[in-house]
């Protein structure tokens, strides 16, 4: 068959793949159709990759199959063996891999054209530079994010001088090799300089961002991984890469927007300013917490005897304590006694968008029990008890009452409107915002101190006995 | 230049499709959405395949080979882990 015919067939397959991707994403709009959606997406990918094998530039498929075999083994091992606890790290890593793959593909494009008379068009060079920048930032930013999720000490201790001035300076420095790459005689050298500076920028940009802001960063890096693919699509003049990159870019951007709105902060504010570091234990903590009441599992169990509606509000602490299975047991036990149990999920609870939902789904909590913030708040006043497990800032009433607070205006779950609030927590230490939480000292709040998992297990035991 | 304009047109339209579809995805599925869309962005694999299989200088081929490995990890791992997550949502739903 002539090359032109083959190219037409390949492009037709690419169109088919793009349709599968969009249909697949559409499937994700409901948990019932989501599994099918994901399968549609993978079929689209298979079509695209198999079609590409017949591309007229390909003369030798050995390297391709070897690379795919290695990648597939690594991918399967990672995806099958990793527990849900490490899901934020895995998602960040896959984001990073997408980014760095774009860097290498654009790099290969530069490498193939140096040394002979073939000139790369200016617009292609611009796209190559864009792939290098976005891909480099995505990869290194994702690596730092993994370090932050894993709470590696050296990541926490590393501090860069200059903060945002350093990032602005790096951004300017980046311009030099970028312009050189587009206009100069040695695009390959300039390209790898671009990648180098972009890599440093990826590290210095994500490094100062606090743990509670990580959902925004992960969503943004997700968007970047798509944009990197789209940029490479412009390099290779491949429309399917552009379509797919745009889809993923839009997806990540929407998530970023949702996360920002859930914190009442702008993206610029998340990226370029951090909560005051000295937070820790602020001056009047002791005063605020003077009226705090401590409780026991038995007392909570007694209160639950007369309860009809309970709302459980999980936070990152539940993930750390791996308490989701114990929480499910508690929920099942309460429901078996005729109590309606809902889970109130704040969009930024945890370390990535949807983090709490995944953990609770892992523990077999029904998804109709997982209620979003705006839907649970109107029902909060009817709740006999709100049980808070490892959440802090997302239930802090200061967000509503104190305009000078760092979390002022942030939408919160109104747990204080429930008749009784039980807070399961190790201590009175503040959350990531570093501010005290007057909820802990409220009249209707009882503190159940202890490890999240153990406290819930004790509670289950106490209910069964009583 | 015409190709660039065509590319930008496609990019803009695909972004709109993305926005329309993805705003309808419930918060419950946001993590699978991220891992799933990420697996899809592994489509860069097609570019890597061409680079790794071409008759270009060995540097370009080597870069392509590495990119094939990384993108395949992204694609295979991404789809499987998304499936695992979604299957959990499915179980008691």
Interface residues (C-beta under 8 A of the other chain):
Chain A: X17 X18 X21 X22 X24 X25 X26 X28 X29 X30 X31 X32 X34 X35 X37 X38 X39 X41 X42 X44 X45 X48 X49 X52 X53 X55 X57 X58 X59 X60 X61 X63 X64 X66 X67 X68 X70 X71 X72 X74 X75 X76 X78 X79 X80 X82 X84 X87 X90 X91 X94 X95 X97 X98 X100 X101 X102 X104 X105 X107 X108 X109 X111 X112 X115 X123 X218 X219 X222 X225 X226 X228 X229 X230 X232 X233 X234 X235 X236 X237 X238 X239 X240 X241 X242 X243 X244 X245 X246 X247 X248 X249 X250 X251 X252 X254 X255 X258 X345 X347 X352 X353 X354 X355 X357 X358 X361 X362 X364 X365 X366 X367 X368 X370 X372
Chain B: X1 X3 X4 X6 X7 X10 X11 X12 X14 X15 X16 X17 X18 X19 X21 X22 X23 X24 X25 X26 X27 X28 X29 X30 X31 X32 X33 X34 X35 X36 X37 X38 X39 X40 X41 X42 X43 X44 X45 X46 X47 X48 X49 X50 X51 X52 X53 X54 X55 X56 X57 X59 X60 X61 X63 X64 X65 X66 X67 X68 X69 X70 X71 X72 X73 X74 X75 X76 X77 X78 X79 X80 X81 X82 X83 X84 X85 X86 X87 X88 X89 X90 X91 X92 X93
